[in-house]
């Protein structure tokens, strides 16, 4: 106690005012969330996507109902425009790719911001997956920009290196992010 008193005497009015007390840390910003239906080329809802955007990454959950897609591996990407109005989903344009990186999670010159892991669909045509991405939902470079974005599921698996889409083939499902 004898060592603390001289220190308090030196600090004088600052000690009494609490000016030296540290401010409590700011409360963490709550994660932003988004949900949308996932549709096939006929416009039928075959599942849902749910997105939670946190401080360091975005979490994408994909749920596909039985019979929704062909069994096996399917490429999955964020595309640059939130438009699933045409049956081939070409209005969604190319991948989100603000910095013009090459396609592919395994590409030394990639990945682009739209690259996501493949999705595995079970024998009954259903799937449940949760993947992360550094691409934000909102803010600079975010998916919810002026024209939105889309989650696209392709007919085939993505090899994560070939250009421009890793051999993933046709677009078979789409969800709008706006």
Secondary structure, 3 states (H helix, E strand, C coil): CHHHHHHHHHHCHHHHHCCCCCCCCCCCCCCEEEEEEEEECCCCEEEEEEEEECCCCEEEEEEECCCCCCCEEECEEEECCCCCCCCCCHHHCCECCCCCCCCCCCCCCCCCCCECCCEEECCCCCEEEEEEECCCCCCCCCCCCCCCEEEEEECCCCCCCCCCCCCCCCEEEEEEEC
